[in-house]
């Protein structure tokens, strides 16, 4: 029988060597070049090492996702500002008590939008539980923050599934929501590399109402598919009323800014069940 054990190493690992290093006070001070390059943070953070940092940010999630068996994902995008229904109702109650008309209008809007949190949560539950028995389960992936992202991770967590969170460092720190699988919670510096990891394994993009960040990710995906840099994948837009008010696709067609047929790159859906039905044609979702 062929052994599966790793062969005996003739050389120490980098980790072992770094841990075994003896201090050399005359050379270990600030600005010294004596430190091992791979453990020298000051060196790795130099501006002219950017290409190395970008490579590391591409490779780290790739290696760890592979180790965790994550081969296919359904990506959920949407606003970080959309609240769960219970939080939105509490906000409305507080606004009603305050008598502040502006706060009351905003609270009513928050409550109306909270339905998307609940749809994202239910969609993630359906997707995760349905795919649990597959040989290669499809895993929910989000941007890892609050709002719709939290709803996606939460839905997967509530049915006992794994989910991915791709956080990013922002001026106002974006903390990961508590429902992400810890081994699949990543933090990025570069937006571009984060976007690559959103799409590299994605079999579908499920997009809920959102602002500039959501639009950025949506149009990035549409452009890659339109230009055939990416294979066609379903793009689902939750909430026809929101999206048709925000995006005048007819104007783009009438003025020749997009080609006939480009409007078919996405589908409008209203419920988690409707969204799941649209995705059934994807080969990765075929029953084992």
N, C-alpha and C positions, 0 to 999 in steps of 0.2 A: 504494500500500500504506500502510495506516495505521501511523504510527510508534508503537512501544511505549515509546519513551524518555520519561522524566519531563520536563515542561515546565521551561523555565529559571526558576530561583527568583529573585524580586526581592528577597527578604529573606534574611539569613543564618539558618541553623538555630540552635536553642537551643544545641546542642553547640558550634558554631563560635563563637557569641557568648561562651559561658562560657570557652572556651579563650583567646579573644583579650583578655579583660579585663586591664586594667592595675592593678597594686596601688595602693591609696590608704591608706597607713599610718595616716592620721589617722581613717579610718573602718572599716578592716578588722579591728579588734581584737575580742576577745570581747564579746558582748552587742550588737554593732553591728547596726542594722537595714538596713545598706546592701547586704548581700549579696543576689544574685538569689534570689528565693523558691524556685525549683525546684532550686537547688544548695545551699540552706541546710539542712544536716542537722539542726541544732539546732531550726530552725523546724518541719521536717517531723515531728520526733519529739515535738512538744508533744502533750499529752493531747487538746486540743481539735482536733487534726488527725487524730484517729483515723479519721474517715469517709473522709478522703483516702487514708490508708494502706490501708484496707480496699478501696477502689476500685482502688488500684494492685495489691494482691495478687490481686484478681480479674482485672484486665486483663493483667498481665504474662504469666502462663501461657497465657491465652486467645490472645493475639497470637502468642506464640512457638510454641504448638502448631499454630495455623493455618498459620504460615509453614513449619513442618516437615511439613505435610500430614497431621497426626494428626487424623482425624475420628471414628474409632471405636476403642474400647478394650475389652479384657477385664480387669477389675480383680481382682487376687489379694490377698486379705487373709489374715492369719494371724500367729502368734506370732513375735516377734523372738528368742525363746529356743530355738527348735527348731534343732538342729544338723544339718549334713550328716553322712551316715553315717560317713565316715572320721574326723571330729572326735569323734563320739559313741563310736566304738570306741576311740579313743585315750584318751578320758576314762575309759571302763570299765577299760581296761588299767591306768591309773594308780590307779584306785580299788581294783582287785583287789590291786595291789602294796602299797597303803597298809594294807589290812586294816580300814579304817574302814567299819563296817556302814552308817551313814547315807549316806556318800558312795557306797557300792556300790549301795544302793537307788536313789539319785538317778541314778547313771550308767546303771543298767539301764533306768530310765524314759526317760532321754534317748535311749538307743539305740532303744528301742521307738518313740518319737515321731519319730525321724529318718526313718522311712519317708515321713512327710508332706513333708519337705524334698525327697526324691527324686521323689515324685509331683508336687509343684508344679513342680519343675525339668522333668520330662518333659512335663507338661501345657503349659508355656510353649514347649517345643521343638515339640510337635505343632501348637499354635495358630499359632506364628510361621511355621513352615515351610509349613504348609498354606495360609496366607493370603498368602504372599509374592507370588504371581502375581496377586492380586486388584488391580483397578483402584484400590481404596481399601483398602489392607491394614489389618487389625485389629491393633492394637498392644497388647502387654501393659503394664499400668500397676500399680505397687505403691506402698507407702509409702516405698520407697527405702532402708530400713534393712537389718539383718541377718535371719537366720532365714528364714522363709517368703518374705519380701520379696526377700531376696537370691536365693533359689531361683528365683523368677519371672523376675527380671532376668537371672539367669545362664542359664536355659534359652533365653531369647530370644537372648542374646549368643552362645551356643554354636552356634546355627544361622545366625548372621550377620544377625540382625534387630535392629531398634530396640526400645527399651523406655523407659517413662516411670518416673521416680522422684519422688514427691511427699514430700520430707522435711519435717520440722517441728523447730523449735527446742525442745528439752526441757531440764529442769534438768541431766540427765546427757546431754551433747551426743550427738545421734544423727547419726553420720557416714554419708554415702551409701555404699552398697556399690559395689564397683569394676566392676559389670557394667552399670550404667545408661548409656544413651546420653548423653554429656556435654551435648549441646544440649537434652536433655529432662529434665535433673536440676534440680528446683526446690526452694526452701526457703521454708517458710511460718512465719508467726508465729501466725496465727489458725486454730484448729482448724476452725471453721465454714466458712471459705473453702476450706480444703484438702478438706473433705468434698464441697463443691460440685464441685470439679474432679475428684474421684474419680468422681462420678456423671454429670456433664454429658455425657460422651461414651461412657459405659459401655453395652455391649450385653449384658453379663452380669457377675455378681459370683460369684467362685469363692472360697469361704471355707474356710480350713483351721483346725484347732484353734488357739485363742489365748485371751488373757486379757481384761482390761477394755477395752483399746483395740480388739481384734477384735470384742468384743460390742457396743461402742458403734457401730462402723461397720456391723455386721450389722443391729442394731435400727433404726438410722437409715434404712437402705435398706428394710427391711421396713415401717416406718411410712410412708414416702413412697409406697410401692406400695399398701399397705393403704388409705391415705386418698386414693388417686388423685391425689396431687400429682406422681407420676412414672408414666410408662407402665409396664406390667408388663414386667419383664425377668427372665430366669432367675436364681435364686439357688441355687448348688450348695454343699452342706455336705459336705465331705470327712470321712468317718469317722462312720458312724451310731452306733457304740458311744459315742464321745466325746460327740456332740451330744445323744443321747437321755438320757445320764446327767446332762448339764449342764442341759438345758432340758426341763421337764415340759410339753410342749405339750398332752397330754391333760388336765392339771389346768386349763390356761387355757380349754380347750373346755368342760369339765364345769362350771366356775364362771361361764361366760359372759363371761370376760374378753376372749376373741376370738370371732369369728363362725365358724360352720361354713363351711369353704372356705378360711379363712385359713391352715390348716395345709398347704394346697397351694401356698403362695407360694414354697416352697423344695423342693429335691430332695436326697436323700441319695445320695452317690456314694462309691465306694471307690478307683477307679483313674483315671489320667489319660485312658485310652482311653474309659472309661465316661462321664466328664465331657464329653469332646469329642463323643461320640455324642449326648448330651442337647442340646448347643448347636447341632446341625446345622439345626434348624428356624429359627434366626434369619436374617432376610432379608439381613443384612449379611455372612453367611458363605456366601451362595450363590456358586457358582463364576461367574467372569466370562464 
